Amino acid sequence: MGIVTKAGDWSFKAFTAGLGLATIYLTTTFSVNVYRGLSWHNAQSKLEMEQSEEQSD
């Protein structure tokens, strides 16, 4: 019974570690995507403002 218990413990630890790594990966990619989205949005706003200034001249 000891071997089965150890195998279960190790499989649970591996599963938990996998969940932790997945969480870190998803958090990182989410943060990068938010940053890219905000950068894109700011670039679009600047372009829009430049175009509206050119039209008013």
C-alpha positions in Angstrom: 0.0 0.0 0.0 3.0 2.3 0.6 4.0 2.3 -3.1 0.5 3.2 -4.2 0.3 6.0 -1.8 3.7 7.4 -2.9 2.7 7.2 -6.5 -0.6 9.0 -5.8 1.4 11.7 -3.9 3.8 12.2 -6.7 1.1 12.3 -9.3 -0.8 14.9 -7.3 2.4 17.0 -6.9 3.1 16.8 -10.6 -0.5 17.8 -11.4 -0.4 20.7 -9.0 3.0 21.8 -10.4 1.5 21.7 -13.9 -1.4 23.8 -12.8 0.9 26.3 -11.2 3.0 26.6 -14.4 -0.1 26.9 -16.5 -1.3 29.7 -14.3 2.0 31.5 -14.5 2.0 31.1 -18.3 -1.5 32.3 -18.8 -1.0 35.3 -16.5 2.1 36.3 -18.4 0.5 36.0 -21.8 -2.6 37.8 -20.6 -0.5 40.7 -19.3 1.5 40.9 -22.5 -1.7 40.9 -24.6 -3.2 43.6 -22.5 0.0 45.7 -22.9 -0.1 45.1 -26.7 -3.8 46.0 -26.9 -3.3 49.3 -25.0 -0.3 50.2 -27.1 -2.3 49.5 -30.3 -5.2 51.5 -29.0 -2.9 54.5 -28.2 -1.4 54.3 -31.6 -4.8 54.3 -33.3 -5.8 57.3 -31.2 -2.7 59.2 -32.2 -3.3 58.4 -35.9 -6.9 59.5 -35.6 -5.9 62.8 -34.0 -3.3 63.4 -36.7 -5.8 62.7 -39.5 -8.4 65.0 -37.9 -5.8 67.8 -37.6 -4.8 67.4 -41.3 -8.5 67.6 -42.3 -9.1 70.8 -40.3 -6.1 72.6 -41.9 
